[in-house]
């Protein structure tokens, strides 16, 4: 009986094993980068939601202040109006900043497209001699 060889001619078992481990490491690194990007985008979306809620609370406080002033038969003081307005303006600026960052992250994710399947050199293609006929190396 002869020796059965599973590695292509010219390559050693160690070379094939190292190539496999290197490829696995590269794919895991890529998957890690994709996962980290998704986490970062999710974190941005949560920050955006919180900033919108903050802006809504500031607007609600202004509304309540105006309502209480009208109930008391007076107008809202200029200082109080300025304070509420500046709070709303800064909250809206933060919402705008976070919205821009979230849009950029979304566009970056869409531009990268779906993950590309790894090319597998060991899988025979339909119609190739190795897939239609048994190999001499197989028991």
ZILINJO-V177292 format. One record per helix or strand of 3 or more residues. SS is the DSSP state (alpha for helix, beta for strand). FROM is the first residue (numbers start at 0). LEN is the number of residues. Records with the same first field share a line. If there is no record, write none. Layout:
SS: FROM-LEN + FROM-LEN
//
This chain:
alpha: 12-59 + 77-35 + 128-4
//
